[in-house]
């Protein structure tokens, strides 16, 4: 068993997505501190619009676990069967697993990398002229995927199935831990989550907050964290909860041997 040595670790995943990481932390002698910094608000799609997009699509791209969950929950049996006839792509292993859980086969996903750029590098998406591609995503997501596919000749449409918001929650317990220098690690899994964290906590605590070791799951989040002034940033090898745990353990062991 990994020994986290009673480290207090801030878990910022949305409330309903945090349980697995919190359990892993507890099972490995750590203390999870929950502070969801993103709220995922479903967007209800018009049934006729779903039908139209599904009918015309050659391929459907899912950008996240939330995209899968909140899109597929709106499909009746007939539309689910229709989705299964399309070429389906997933950004990242977790998104692919979510699709497989609801019975949708994933035709392709990046073997390395877990972002739009990695998906765009797939051979299948190099030649997409005249293809109709639907991207299932959150509102105001990145435009890279659509921009590049459009440049390659595809007709690209969006179905936005959720929006992100800052949760209206009490942060006082976390503020107290920061003041007392008893928060040992921060874990962040999206760029918006780290920006919201800074917004949610009082400015007078920002200096202490930014000195806490921060574990991020992508180069893009690392760049955002640096721009916000975080001083001790470690990037995981993958965006999974296991990878977050491994990175924190490595830091703890390094500090003990140093």
C-alpha positions in Angstrom: 0.0 0.0 0.0 1.2 3.5 -0.8 1.7 5.5 2.4 0.5 9.1 2.1 1.6 9.6 5.8 -1.7 11.4 6.8 -1.1 14.2 4.2 -4.1 16.4 3.7 -4.9 16.6 0.0 -7.4 19.0 -1.5 -9.7 17.3 -4.0 -11.3 19.8 -6.4 -13.2 17.5 -8.7 -16.9 18.2 -9.1 -18.8 16.8 -6.2 -20.2 13.7 -7.9 -16.8 12.8 -9.5 -14.7 13.1 -6.4 -15.5 9.9 -4.6 -12.9 7.6 -6.3 -10.0 9.9 -5.6 -11.1 10.5 -2.0 -11.4 6.8 -1.4 -7.9 6.2 -2.9 -6.5 8.8 -0.6 -8.2 7.3 2.5 -7.1 3.8 1.5 -3.5 4.9 1.3 -3.3 6.7 4.7 -4.1 10.2 3.5 -6.8 12.7 4.4 -9.0 13.9 1.5 -10.3 17.5 1.8 -13.2 18.1 -0.5 -13.6 21.4 -2.2 -15.4 21.1 -5.6 -14.3 24.1 -7.6 -16.5 23.2 -10.6 -20.2 22.7 -10.8 -21.5 20.9 -13.9 -25.0 22.1 -14.9 -26.8 19.9 -17.5 -28.2 21.5 -20.7 -31.3 19.9 -21.9 -31.3 19.3 -25.7 -34.3 19.4 -28.0 -35.2 15.8 -29.1 -35.7 16.8 -32.7 -32.2 18.5 -32.7 -30.6 15.3 -31.3 -32.3 13.4 -34.1 -31.1 15.8 -36.8 -27.5 15.8 -35.6 -27.4 12.0 -35.2 -28.9 11.4 -38.6 -26.5 13.6 -40.5 -23.3 12.6 -38.5 -20.6 10.4 -39.9 -18.7 10.6 -36.7 -19.3 11.7 -33.1 -16.6 13.0 -30.8 -17.0 13.0 -27.0 -14.6 15.4 -25.2 -15.2 14.3 -21.6 -16.8 11.9 -19.2 -19.4 14.6 -18.5 -20.2 14.9 -22.2 -20.9 11.1 -22.4 -23.0 11.0 -19.2 -25.1 14.1 -20.0 -25.6 13.3 -23.7 -26.4 9.6 -23.4 -28.8 10.2 -20.6 -30.9 12.2 -23.0 -31.1 9.4 -25.7 -34.0 7.0 -25.9 -33.4 3.4 -27.0 -33.8 4.2 -30.7 -31.3 7.1 -30.6 -28.8 5.0 -28.6 -29.0 2.4 -31.3 -28.5 5.1 -33.9 -25.4 6.4 -32.0 -23.9 2.9 -32.0 -23.9 2.9 -35.9 -21.7 6.0 -35.9 -17.9 6.2 -35.7 -17.3 7.3 -32.1 -14.1 9.0 -30.9 -13.1 9.8 -27.3 -10.6 12.2 -25.8 -8.9 10.1 -23.1 -9.2 6.7 -21.5 -11.8 7.8 -18.9 -14.1 9.1 -21.7 -13.7 5.9 -23.7 -14.6 3.8 -20.6 -17.7 5.9 -20.0 -18.9 5.2 -23.6 -18.2 1.5 -23.3 -20.1 1.4 -20.0 -23.2 2.6 -21.8 -22.7 0.1 -24.6 -21.1 2.4 -27.2 -18.0 1.0 -28.9 -15.1 3.5 -29.3 -13.7 3.3 -32.8 -10.6 5.4 -32.0 -8.9 7.3 -29.1 -5.3 8.5 -28.8 -3.0 5.9 -27.3 -0.8 8.6 -26.1 -2.0 12.0 -24.9 -5.5 12.9 -23.8 -6.4 16.2 -25.4 -7.7 17.6 -28.7 -4.2 17.7 -30.2 -3.7 14.0 -29.5 -7.0 13.2 -31.2 -6.2 15.3 -34.2 -3.0 13.4 -34.7 -4.9 10.2 -35.4 -4.5 9.0 -39.0 -8.3 8.6 -39.4 -8.9 12.3 -38.7 -6.3 13.5 -41.2 -8.7 12.9 -44.2 -12.2 14.2 -43.2 -13.2 16.2 -46.3 -17.0 16.4 -46.7 -17.5 14.4 -43.5 -20.2 15.5 -41.0 -18.7 15.5 -37.5 -20.6 16.2 -34.3 -18.7 17.2 -31.1 -20.4 16.5 -27.8 -18.9 18.9 -25.2 -19.4 21.5 -22.5 -20.4 25.0 -23.3 -17.5 27.3 -24.2 -15.1 24.5 -24.5 -11.8 24.8 -26.5 -12.2 25.5 -30.3 -9.1 23.7 -31.4 -10.8 20.5 -32.4 -13.5 22.1 -34.5 -11.1 24.7 -36.1 -8.6 22.0 -37.3 -11.3 19.6 -38.6 -13.0 22.5 -40.4 -9.6 23.4 -42.0 -9.3 19.7 -43.1 -12.7 20.0 -44.9 -15.1 18.6 -42.4 -18.5 20.1 -41.6 -18.4 20.4 -37.8 -21.3 20.9 -35.4 -21.5 21.1 -31.6 -24.0 19.7 -29.1 -23.3 21.4 -25.8 -24.7 19.3 -23.0 -23.5 21.1 -19.9 -22.1 24.4 -18.6 -19.6 25.0 -15.9 -20.1 27.2 -13.0 -18.4 28.2 -9.7 -20.1 26.3 -6.8 -21.8 28.3 -4.1 -20.2 26.5 -1.1 -18.6 27.4 2.2 -14.8 27.4 2.0 -14.1 28.3 5.6 -12.7 24.9 6.6 -10.2 25.0 3.7 -9.3 28.6 4.6 -8.6 27.6 8.1 -6.3 24.7 7.0 -4.4 27.2 4.7 -4.0 29.7 7.5 -2.6 27.0 9.8 -0.4 25.6 7.0 -2.1 22.2 7.4 -3.1 21.7 3.8 -0.3 19.6 2.3 -1.3 19.2 -1.4 -3.7 20.6 -4.0 -5.0 18.4 -6.8 -6.4 20.0 -10.0 -7.8 18.4 -13.1 -8.9 21.3 -15.3 -7.8 24.8 -16.1 -11.1 26.2 -15.1 -10.9 24.4 -11.7 -7.7 26.1 -10.7 -8.9 29.6 -11.8 -12.1 29.0 -9.8 -10.1 27.9 -6.7 -8.3 31.2 -6.7 -11.6 33.1 -7.1 -13.3 31.1 -4.4 -10.7 31.7 -1.7 -10.0 35.1 0.0 -7.2 37.1 -1.6 -5.5 37.4 1.8 -4.8 33.6 1.6 -3.5 33.6 -1.9 0.2 33.9 -1.0 0.0 30.8 1.3 -2.2 28.9 -1.2 0.3 29.3 -4.0 3.1 27.9 -1.9 1.3 24.5 -1.4 2.5 21.7 -3.7 0.1 21.6 -6.6 -0.5 18.4 -8.7 -1.9 19.0 -12.2 -2.8 16.5 -14.9 -1.8 18.3 -18.1 0.7 20.7 -19.5 -2.0 23.2 -20.3 -3.1 23.3 -16.6 0.5 23.6 -15.6 0.9 26.7 -17.8 -2.2 28.3 -16.3 -1.0 27.5 -12.7 2.3 29.2 -13.5 0.6 32.3 -14.8 -1.4 32.5 -11.6 1.7 32.4 -9.5 1.8 28.9 -8.1 5.3 28.1 -7.0 5.5 24.3 -6.6 3.8 22.5 -9.5 4.1 18.8 -10.4 2.5 17.2 -13.5 1.2 13.7 -13.5 2.0 11.2 -16.3 -1.8 10.7 -17.0 -5.0 12.4 -16.0 -6.2 9.5 -13.8 -6.7 9.4 -10.0 -4.1 6.7 -9.7 -1.6 9.0 -11.4 -2.4 11.8 -9.0 -1.8 9.5 -6.1 1.5 8.3 -7.5 2.7 11.8 -8.1 1.9 12.9 -4.5 3.6 9.7 -3.2 6.7 10.5 -5.2 6.8 14.1 -3.8 6.4 12.7 -0.2 9.2 10.2 -0.7 11.4 12.8 -2.3 11.0 15.2 0.6 11.7 12.5 3.1 14.9 11.4 1.4 16.1 14.9 0.6 
